[in-house]
Amino acid sequence: MARLLCSSTRWDACGVYPAHLPGDEHTYKEQNGQTDAKSEGCSHVAFGWRFAIISRCATAHHVDQGRSQTCQNGDKSNDNQYFHEAHYPMSERTALWQRVLILILSILGMAITVYLGIWQLGRGAQKVALQESKQQQAALAPLDGLSLGSASDSVDNRRGMIYRKFQIQGHWLNKHTVYLENRQMHGRPGFFVMTPFKLLQSDVVILVQRGWAPRSFSDRAALPNIATPNEEVRIQGHLAPWPSRLYDFGGEEVGQIRQNLDFAQYKLQSALPLLEVSLLQDGPASEGLLRDWPAPVNGAEKHQGYAFQWFGLSVLIALLYVWFQIVQPRRSKKVV
């Protein structure tokens, strides 16, 4: 209202008359050459009142203008809010679908981790059962070598008798002896000595893992001093898989000192009717060889550890879901 009054062309609305403005008064005095003290005093008083009224009108104008600008800013803020709500809606339906999706993913993650944990437990149980079967085979009475390589014998039959004790009689084929390097016994590096053994009254040849011998550090090419009888001997041991492999760079290995012993290559090089299994000779140390073979490890503890990790991950997923989807929203509502 004040803005309308001050912006009007009628100056009398604010108590200011054009005929009595300060500039006009001085002009009037100069033109008439008169100085009236009383008139001048009244003129100053009137000028003071007029200046006060003009100041009040100007102040009212600025206040009204500020209020108008505030209203305009508020309208813009409301317009921005309506724009964001119209273009970026977050409805209850969208929030519900988000919660459902998170629930489905959490259930799926827990199901997968629980399945993998159960699978690892099953693998561990298989290893335990295999170890028990080996112990049962080793506890049976020893067999002679007449059944090995017979017409009734087969690869599956021999694999089923792994770790079964045997007492065989025959001759060493010493010229085909192989020394597998980088093998340890009691923490000492050396060789595993492998020598084919021809069974008595048979053409069957089986590879015998005879024992461990130390290696010379001064001469890496030197072979250990091993006593190998030429006459007929009787040895005892249990059936074992073909010697385990260490890391190598591939390619065919030749010579007596080797990193690994490949069955197909060795059979071709030696031209011997070898069986696909070996005999792990046991007994006290003899012929310059130690036979303190390490006990076989079934590896069940490794699978049980993996199962524990999978189950722990499943529990972690459940805890994270409960915390972020149930506990935190309720705490936020209480704070509000």
KAPENOR-V177214 format. One record per residue. N is the residue number from 1. RES is the residue in three letters. SS is DSSP state (alpha for helix, beta for strand, coil for the rest). Layout:
BEGIN
N;RES;SS, N;RES;SS
END
This chain:
BEGIN
1;MET;coil, 2;ALA;alpha, 3;ARG;alpha, 4;LEU;alpha, 5;LEU;alpha, 6;CYS;alpha, 7;SER;alpha, 8;SER;coil, 9;THR;coil, 10;ARG;coil, 11;TRP;alpha, 12;ASP;alpha, 13;ALA;alpha, 14;CYS;alpha, 15;GLY;coil, 16;VAL;coil, 17;TYR;coil, 18;PRO;alpha, 19;ALA;alpha, 20;HIS;alpha, 21;LEU;coil, 22;PRO;alpha, 23;GLY;alpha, 24;ASP;alpha, 25;GLU;alpha, 26;HIS;alpha, 27;THR;alpha, 28;TYR;alpha, 29;LYS;alpha, 30;GLU;alpha, 31;GLN;alpha, 32;ASN;alpha, 33;GLY;coil, 34;GLN;coil, 35;THR;coil, 36;ASP;coil, 37;ALA;alpha, 38;LYS;alpha, 39;SER;alpha, 40;GLU;alpha, 41;GLY;alpha, 42;CYS;alpha, 43;SER;alpha, 44;HIS;alpha, 45;VAL;alpha, 46;ALA;alpha, 47;PHE;alpha, 48;GLY;alpha, 49;TRP;alpha, 50;ARG;alpha, 51;PHE;alpha, 52;ALA;alpha, 53;ILE;alpha, 54;ILE;alpha, 55;SER;alpha, 56;ARG;alpha, 57;CYS;alpha, 58;ALA;alpha, 59;THR;alpha, 60;ALA;alpha, 61;HIS;alpha, 62;HIS;alpha, 63;VAL;alpha, 64;ASP;alpha, 65;GLN;alpha, 66;GLY;alpha, 67;ARG;alpha, 68;SER;alpha, 69;GLN;alpha, 70;THR;alpha, 71;CYS;alpha, 72;GLN;alpha, 73;ASN;alpha, 74;GLY;alpha, 75;ASP;alpha, 76;LYS;alpha, 77;SER;alpha, 78;ASN;alpha, 79;ASP;alpha, 80;ASN;alpha, 81;GLN;alpha, 82;TYR;alpha, 83;PHE;alpha, 84;HIS;alpha, 85;GLU;alpha, 86;ALA;alpha, 87;HIS;alpha, 88;TYR;coil, 89;PRO;coil, 90;MET;coil, 91;SER;coil, 92;GLU;alpha, 93;ARG;alpha, 94;THR;alpha, 95;ALA;alpha, 96;LEU;alpha, 97;TRP;alpha, 98;GLN;alpha, 99;ARG;alpha, 100;VAL;alpha, 101;LEU;alpha, 102;ILE;alpha, 103;LEU;alpha, 104;ILE;alpha, 105;LEU;alpha, 106;SER;alpha, 107;ILE;alpha, 108;LEU;alpha, 109;GLY;alpha, 110;MET;alpha, 111;ALA;alpha, 112;ILE;alpha, 113;THR;alpha, 114;VAL;alpha, 115;TYR;alpha, 116;LEU;alpha, 117;GLY;alpha, 118;ILE;alpha, 119;TRP;alpha, 120;GLN;alpha, 121;LEU;alpha, 122;GLY;alpha, 123;ARG;alpha, 124;GLY;alpha, 125;ALA;alpha, 126;GLN;alpha, 127;LYS;alpha, 128;VAL;alpha, 129;ALA;alpha, 130;LEU;alpha, 131;GLN;alpha, 132;GLU;alpha, 133;SER;alpha, 134;LYS;alpha, 135;GLN;alpha, 136;GLN;alpha, 137;GLN;alpha, 138;ALA;alpha, 139;ALA;alpha, 140;LEU;coil, 141;ALA;coil, 142;PRO;coil, 143;LEU;beta, 144;ASP;beta, 145;GLY;alpha, 146;LEU;alpha, 147;SER;alpha, 148;LEU;coil, 149;GLY;coil, 150;SER;coil, 151;ALA;coil, 152;SER;coil, 153;ASP;coil, 154;SER;coil, 155;VAL;alpha, 156;ASP;alpha, 157;ASN;alpha, 158;ARG;alpha, 159;ARG;alpha, 160;GLY;alpha, 161;MET;coil, 162;ILE;coil, 163;TYR;coil, 164;ARG;coil, 165;LYS;beta, 166;PHE;beta, 167;GLN;beta, 168;ILE;beta, 169;GLN;beta, 170;GLY;beta, 171;HIS;beta, 172;TRP;beta, 173;LEU;beta, 174;ASN;beta, 175;LYS;beta, 176;HIS;beta, 177;THR;beta, 178;VAL;beta, 179;TYR;beta, 180;LEU;beta, 181;GLU;beta, 182;ASN;beta, 183;ARG;beta, 184;GLN;beta, 185;MET;beta, 186;HIS;coil, 187;GLY;coil, 188;ARG;beta, 189;PRO;beta, 190;GLY;beta, 191;PHE;beta, 192;PHE;beta, 193;VAL;beta, 194;MET;beta, 195;THR;beta, 196;PRO;beta, 197;PHE;beta, 198;LYS;beta, 199;LEU;beta, 200;LEU;coil, 201;GLN;coil, 202;SER;coil, 203;ASP;coil, 204;VAL;coil, 205;VAL;beta, 206;ILE;beta, 207;LEU;beta, 208;VAL;beta, 209;GLN;beta, 210;ARG;beta, 211;GLY;beta, 212;TRP;beta, 213;ALA;beta, 214;PRO;beta, 215;ARG;coil, 216;SER;coil, 217;PHE;coil, 218;SER;coil, 219;ASP;coil, 220;ARG;coil, 221;ALA;coil, 222;ALA;coil, 223;LEU;coil, 224;PRO;coil, 225;ASN;coil, 226;ILE;coil, 227;ALA;coil, 228;THR;coil, 229;PRO;coil, 230;ASN;coil, 231;GLU;coil, 232;GLU;coil, 233;VAL;beta, 234;ARG;beta, 235;ILE;beta, 236;GLN;beta, 237;GLY;beta, 238;HIS;beta, 239;LEU;beta, 240;ALA;beta, 241;PRO;coil, 242;TRP;coil, 243;PRO;coil, 244;SER;coil, 245;ARG;coil, 246;LEU;coil, 247;TYR;coil, 248;ASP;coil, 249;PHE;coil, 250;GLY;coil, 251;GLY;coil, 252;GLU;coil, 253;GLU;coil, 254;VAL;coil, 255;GLY;coil, 256;GLN;coil, 257;ILE;beta, 258;ARG;beta, 259;GLN;coil, 260;ASN;coil, 261;LEU;coil, 262;ASP;coil, 263;PHE;alpha, 264;ALA;alpha, 265;GLN;alpha, 266;TYR;alpha, 267;LYS;alpha, 268;LEU;alpha, 269;GLN;alpha, 270;SER;alpha, 271;ALA;coil, 272;LEU;coil, 273;PRO;coil, 274;LEU;beta, 275;LEU;beta, 276;GLU;beta, 277;VAL;beta, 278;SER;beta, 279;LEU;beta, 280;LEU;beta, 281;GLN;beta, 282;ASP;coil, 283;GLY;coil, 284;PRO;coil, 285;ALA;coil, 286;SER;beta, 287;GLU;coil, 288;GLY;coil, 289;LEU;beta, 290;LEU;beta, 291;ARG;coil, 292;ASP;coil, 293;TRP;coil, 294;PRO;coil, 295;ALA;coil, 296;PRO;coil, 297;VAL;coil, 298;ASN;coil, 299;GLY;coil, 300;ALA;alpha, 301;GLU;alpha, 302;LYS;alpha, 303;HIS;alpha, 304;GLN;alpha, 305;GLY;alpha, 306;TYR;alpha, 307;ALA;alpha, 308;PHE;alpha, 309;GLN;alpha, 310;TRP;alpha, 311;PHE;alpha, 312;GLY;alpha, 313;LEU;alpha, 314;SER;alpha, 315;VAL;alpha, 316;LEU;alpha, 317;ILE;alpha, 318;ALA;alpha, 319;LEU;alpha, 320;LEU;alpha, 321;TYR;alpha, 322;VAL;alpha, 323;TRP;alpha, 324;PHE;alpha, 325;GLN;alpha, 326;ILE;alpha, 327;VAL;alpha, 328;GLN;alpha, 329;PRO;alpha, 330;ARG;alpha, 331;ARG;alpha, 332;SER;alpha, 333;LYS;alpha, 334;LYS;alpha, 335;VAL;alpha, 336;VAL;coil
END
